Amino acid sequence: MKNLISIFLLMFIFLFACSNDNNNYDATGTFEAEEYIISSEANGKILKLNFDEGDTLYKNQNVGLIDTTQLFLKKEQLYATINSLKNKLPDVETQLSTIEEQITAAEREKKRIEALAQSNSVSTKQLDDITSQLEVLKKQYNATKSNLTISQKSILSEINPIKTQIEQTNDLIKKSIIVNPIDGIVLVRYSKQDEITAQGKALYKIANLSEMTLRAFVSGNQLSNIKLGQKVKVYIDEGENQKEYEGKIYWISSKAEFTPKTIQTKDERVNLVYAIKIKVKNDGFLKIGMYGEVKF
């Protein structure tokens, strides 16, 4: 009988020791992931949205399209306006070439008259007349050139703002293509195909779950035992056993806060705690909101 009692006593001590060992953690917390809410950058009907909740998306992947019909038509209208204005541009060379020919002819005539004047074959008045005619032609050339240049600049000044509008329209068309910004898994899908969206309206939520963050809490007395970059052991419940991961502390809060109700600390009498963040590589088992324990 005494032997039987001894055996039961030893078993009780062993189970108690194992129980104490399983709960011998330094901090607890829950797993988080950096979440991104992807919003629409354009207005219109959603023509495509090629993913569902739980799908894996990759960085720079095209995942949807918002209707760009009106933007395309607007761009075509702007191009037509530019072509219309270009047709109004004066042909400077053609219009000036006529006067240039008259000036060239007048200069030849002046040289001929100057040669005759040396032999007194023509009167001085003829030389004065051709000289005056040449001056008038040159002034006419300069005035015409100035007017054509002003007209040309005026029309070009109307074209340049339209080109800017085309660039703006192209930017809106580009923003109508929904491009996923990070590698991750779709957590929530807020919009569906054929729905009307608007700029700033949320389309879906995504998070990179390949690396999770365990946000845990420690007391002021424990701060001296931890540091940035320190490797720690992280545990999660896996049935009746615990699964172990390697973690790394990458953030320690500089301010104390009251102990969250959902968090148990090593010392239940502690009222103020400090938050820490631990990076843990995810093997597929870690989920957002899952409970975890830490040993330093």
Number of C-alpha atoms within 10 A of each C-alpha: 6 7 8 9 10 11 12 12 12 12 12 12 12 12 12 12 11 12 11 11 10 12 10 13 18 18 24 22 26 19 20 21 19 12 15 16 16 19 18 20 19 23 18 19 18 24 16 17 18 13 15 14 14 13 12 15 20 15 11 12 13 15 15 17 22 27 19 22 11 12 17 16 11 15 20 13 13 18 16 12 14 18 12 12 14 14 10 11 16 15 11 15 11 10 14 16 12 11 17 16 11 16 20 13 12 19 16 13 16 20 13 12 21 18 13 14 15 9 8 11 11 14 11 12 9 14 19 13 12 19 16 13 16 20 14 12 17 16 11 15 19 13 12 16 16 13 13 19 14 12 15 17 13 12 17 16 11 13 20 12 11 17 15 11 15 20 13 14 19 15 11 17 20 16 18 23 20 24 17 18 15 15 17 21 20 21 19 15 18 14 16 18 15 14 12 15 21 16 13 12 17 16 18 21 18 26 23 19 21 15 17 23 25 28 23 25 29 25 21 13 9 15 13 8 9 15 14 13 13 13 17 17 16 24 20 18 13 10 7 5 10 14 12 15 15 14 24 20 21 15 15 19 12 9 9 15 14 10 19 13 6 9 14 18 20 16 11 9 7 15 13 15 22 19 19 23 22 27 23 21 15 14 11 9 9 20 14 15 13 14 19 22 22 23 14 15
